[in-house]
Amino acid sequence: MHSSLLPKLFNFTQKLPFLTLPLLPLLLHFKTAQKSPNLLLISPFSSIFENNKDQREEKFVGFEEMGGSKDGSVEDEQGNSNSIDVNDYVVVKEGEAEILMHNGNQVFFNRTQVNNRDISIAVLRTYIDKRKQEHEAYLSKKAKGAPKRSEEKTDAPASVNGPVESKADSHTSNGVHDNNVATDGKPEDASCETVAEPSKTVVGKFQRELKPPRLLEALSASGLRALRYAREVEGLGQIVALDNDKASVEACQRNIKFNGSVASSKVESNFADARVYMLTHPKEFEVVDLDPYGSPSVFLDSAIQSVVDGGMLMCTATDMAVLCGGNAEVCYSKYNSIPLKAKYCHEMALRILLASIESHANRYKRYIVPILSVRMDFYIRVFVRIYSSASIMKETPLKLSYVYQCVGCDSFHLQPLGRSVSKNNNLKYYPGYGPVVPQECSDCGKRFNMGGPIWSAPIHDQEWVTSILSDVKAMKDRYPAYDKIVAVLTTVSEELPDVPLFLCLHNLCGTLKCTSPAAVIFRSAVLNAGYRISGTHASPLGLKTDAPMSVIWDIMRCWVKNHPVKPQPADQSGTVILSKEPEIQANFTRAVASLSKAQAKKVARFLPNPERYWGPKVRGGRQITSKHVSLLGPEAINGSANHDEEEGEESDAKRQKIDNHTSDS
């Protein structure tokens, strides 16, 4: 009886819409009393359900509250019913966002990237604060100049000059949107006009409204990143989440609803090719976030064009095998740079990516200013601001260098692409002098490999890093990966900003076949020689210094004199280096600055992974095979491997047996 009455009631309410609300409880009763008692379809009254739901509870805690059920379905906007079984989903919570993840690996998700998302949120918060400060400084500068121009205009009587007019400034740097007050052009009463009045009018011209920054997430997948931005970053405007995979878009839309009114009002999910979308929306977003599965190279050109002047580009690259020298020809095809296999390969990867972004920006008379560049886990992440200036763009060759790496020892040298000369207050740009090295290494006599070009200018803005670190420490409870990002930011804050690449003390000793001095002793020797030295976030054994390689090897020669080594073959690089007498006498007395502030306070700077298989995951949509499980482990699949319960119980029994055997032995 219920099934026969329901269509009639629906038709009746469509003909007489004013009866919809009075009959709503009856319709709901019939619907829930059908064959599937837990079934609740989103009908034409879905907006009513949403409003009531938002009033009851801002955050969803069950799938039923967003229009689904354990054995039911959800209708889309066109009224098509899509069957959704909650048993196939797992609720994943990160920060203040919750998403529904399918067990079948339909949509990519990697919880390892929590570090990436946390540090991005921290940078976004600082960017919003800095943007506001820049806007206020801009208005203050304009306001100071306005009264002077007003007084010049009002030297003559008001009846002669007439109403004072001001040309609206069209400057929109740093994402500032014009909101000028329009004048109607009607003359005012001369008796009421004074010198001060035009000044107020002119100042009012520059009181523009700073609109919330818009953000584009070009590759959203499940939408977790966009949802965290919406719920955790105050002052952020509209967020556009894109993906060219229908399953990902559907998952993102489902998760937007699952996170309540805050997410629904800020985040919109679109099915589109990110490259086409960014090209068709030039200079429209204050922030563009690129986090692809692999290389971001194909997205860089369009992303640069989509960022407003003064906006920020956040970019991730996970193809570290390519960027670190495993496939030099592939790296050149993607980033227009040759990587070198060396201990500094991860920092070189950062600098290759920055050089590639700068190259794309220069094509549109734009340039980049790096804010923060980090190597974390299995990927690199850079945050850069984009500006437009044809004159500053000419300085790009001064920021790029080739790298000469000796094949016999750890000596490396940088060759700048260009140089500048000032003549009669005019700055001229010329090709760089070179080569900076002879045909053979002056230390060991071996040849050089040449790589690059790389970004040789600073890769961090230390003022930004300090602000980001302070913000993170002040909001500890809001960062799931607090310990990790504090450790990374602390190490970054202590790096030498103007020293590209780094040395590895263990490699230096490996070349000489000698025992390694303590890092504090080696640091002290460099400091006592009159040079600077610091650690690096890219490697716990890395040391950045502005000391030339000749001084480094002299320090090591002095160390070996006090700690002799066994004789080595004459053609070995270490033998050639030790055959020369040191030109300086190293002082290994411990220096006060040999330990950084973080080291002195015993702050953890390099943390172990929180769990096993902490790394990359299988691409979304791929079928999980036994090979994936054997390589990444069952925990790394995030429940996407569709094993039977018996297989799971069997594997647990085997693991328990192994653990018992290990404990017994």
WODAGI-V32113 format. One record per backbone hydrogen bond with DSSP energy under -1.0 kcal/mol. NH is the residue of the N-H (numbers start at 1). CO is the residue of the C=O. If there is no record, write none. Layout:
# WODAGI-V32113
NH,CO
NH,CO
This chain:
# WODAGI-V32113
5,1
6,2
9,5
10,6
11,7
12,8
13,9
14,10
15,11
16,12
19,16
20,17
23,19
27,23
28,24
29,25
30,26
31,27
32,28
33,29
34,31
39,36
46,43
49,45
50,46
51,47
52,48
53,49
54,50
55,51
56,52
57,53
66,63
67,64
68,63
74,82
76,80
79,76
82,74
84,72
88,85
89,86
90,101
92,99
94,97
97,94
99,92
101,90
103,88
113,110
114,111
115,112
117,113
118,114
119,115
120,116
121,117
122,118
123,119
124,120
125,121
126,122
127,123
128,124
129,125
130,126
131,127
132,128
133,129
134,130
135,131
136,132
137,133
138,134
139,135
140,136
141,137
142,138
143,139
144,140
145,141
146,142
149,145
150,146
151,147
152,148
153,149
154,150
160,157
161,157
162,158
174,309
175,309
176,173
192,189
200,196
201,197
202,198
203,199
204,200
206,203
207,204
208,206
215,238
216,287
217,240
218,289
220,242
223,220
227,223
228,224
229,225
230,226
231,227
232,228
233,229
236,233
237,213
239,266
240,215
241,268
242,217
243,270
249,245
250,246
251,247
252,248
253,249
254,250
255,251
256,252
257,253
258,254
259,255
260,257
264,260
265,261
267,263
268,239
270,241
272,243
277,273
278,274
279,275
280,276
283,305
284,306
285,306
286,214
287,214
288,312
289,216
290,314
294,292
299,296
303,299
304,300
305,301
306,302
308,285
310,386
311,308
312,286
313,384
314,288
315,382
316,290
317,380
318,294
320,318
323,319
324,320
325,322
326,321
331,327
332,328
333,329
334,330
335,331
336,332
338,452
342,340
345,342
348,344
349,345
350,346
351,347
352,348
353,349
354,350
355,351
356,352
357,353
358,354
359,355
360,356
361,357
362,358
364,361
365,362
366,361
367,387
369,385
371,383
372,383
374,381
376,379
379,376
380,317
381,374
382,315
383,372
384,313
385,369
386,311
387,367
389,365
393,389
395,392
396,393
398,395
399,396
401,454
402,415
403,451
404,413
405,449
406,411
407,447
413,404
415,402
417,400
418,397
419,430
421,428
423,426
426,423
428,421
430,419
432,417
441,446
445,441
449,405
451,403
452,338
454,401
455,351
456,399
461,371
465,461
466,462
467,463
468,464
469,465
470,466
471,467
472,468
473,469
474,470
478,475
479,476
482,479
485,481
486,482
487,483
488,484
489,485
490,486
491,487
492,488
493,489
495,492
499,496
503,543
505,541
508,504
509,505
510,506
511,507
512,508
513,509
514,509
522,518
523,519
524,520
525,521
526,522
527,523
528,524
529,525
530,527
531,526
534,544
543,503
544,534
546,532
552,548
553,549
554,550
555,551
556,552
557,553
558,554
559,555
560,556
561,557
562,558
563,559
572,569
576,572
577,573
578,574
579,575
580,577
594,591
600,596
601,597
602,599
603,598
615,613
621,105
622,619
629,625
630,626
631,627
632,628
633,629
638,635
640,637
643,641
648,644
649,645
650,646
651,647
652,648
653,649
654,650
655,651
656,652
657,653
658,654
659,655
660,656
661,657
662,658
663,659
664,660
665,661
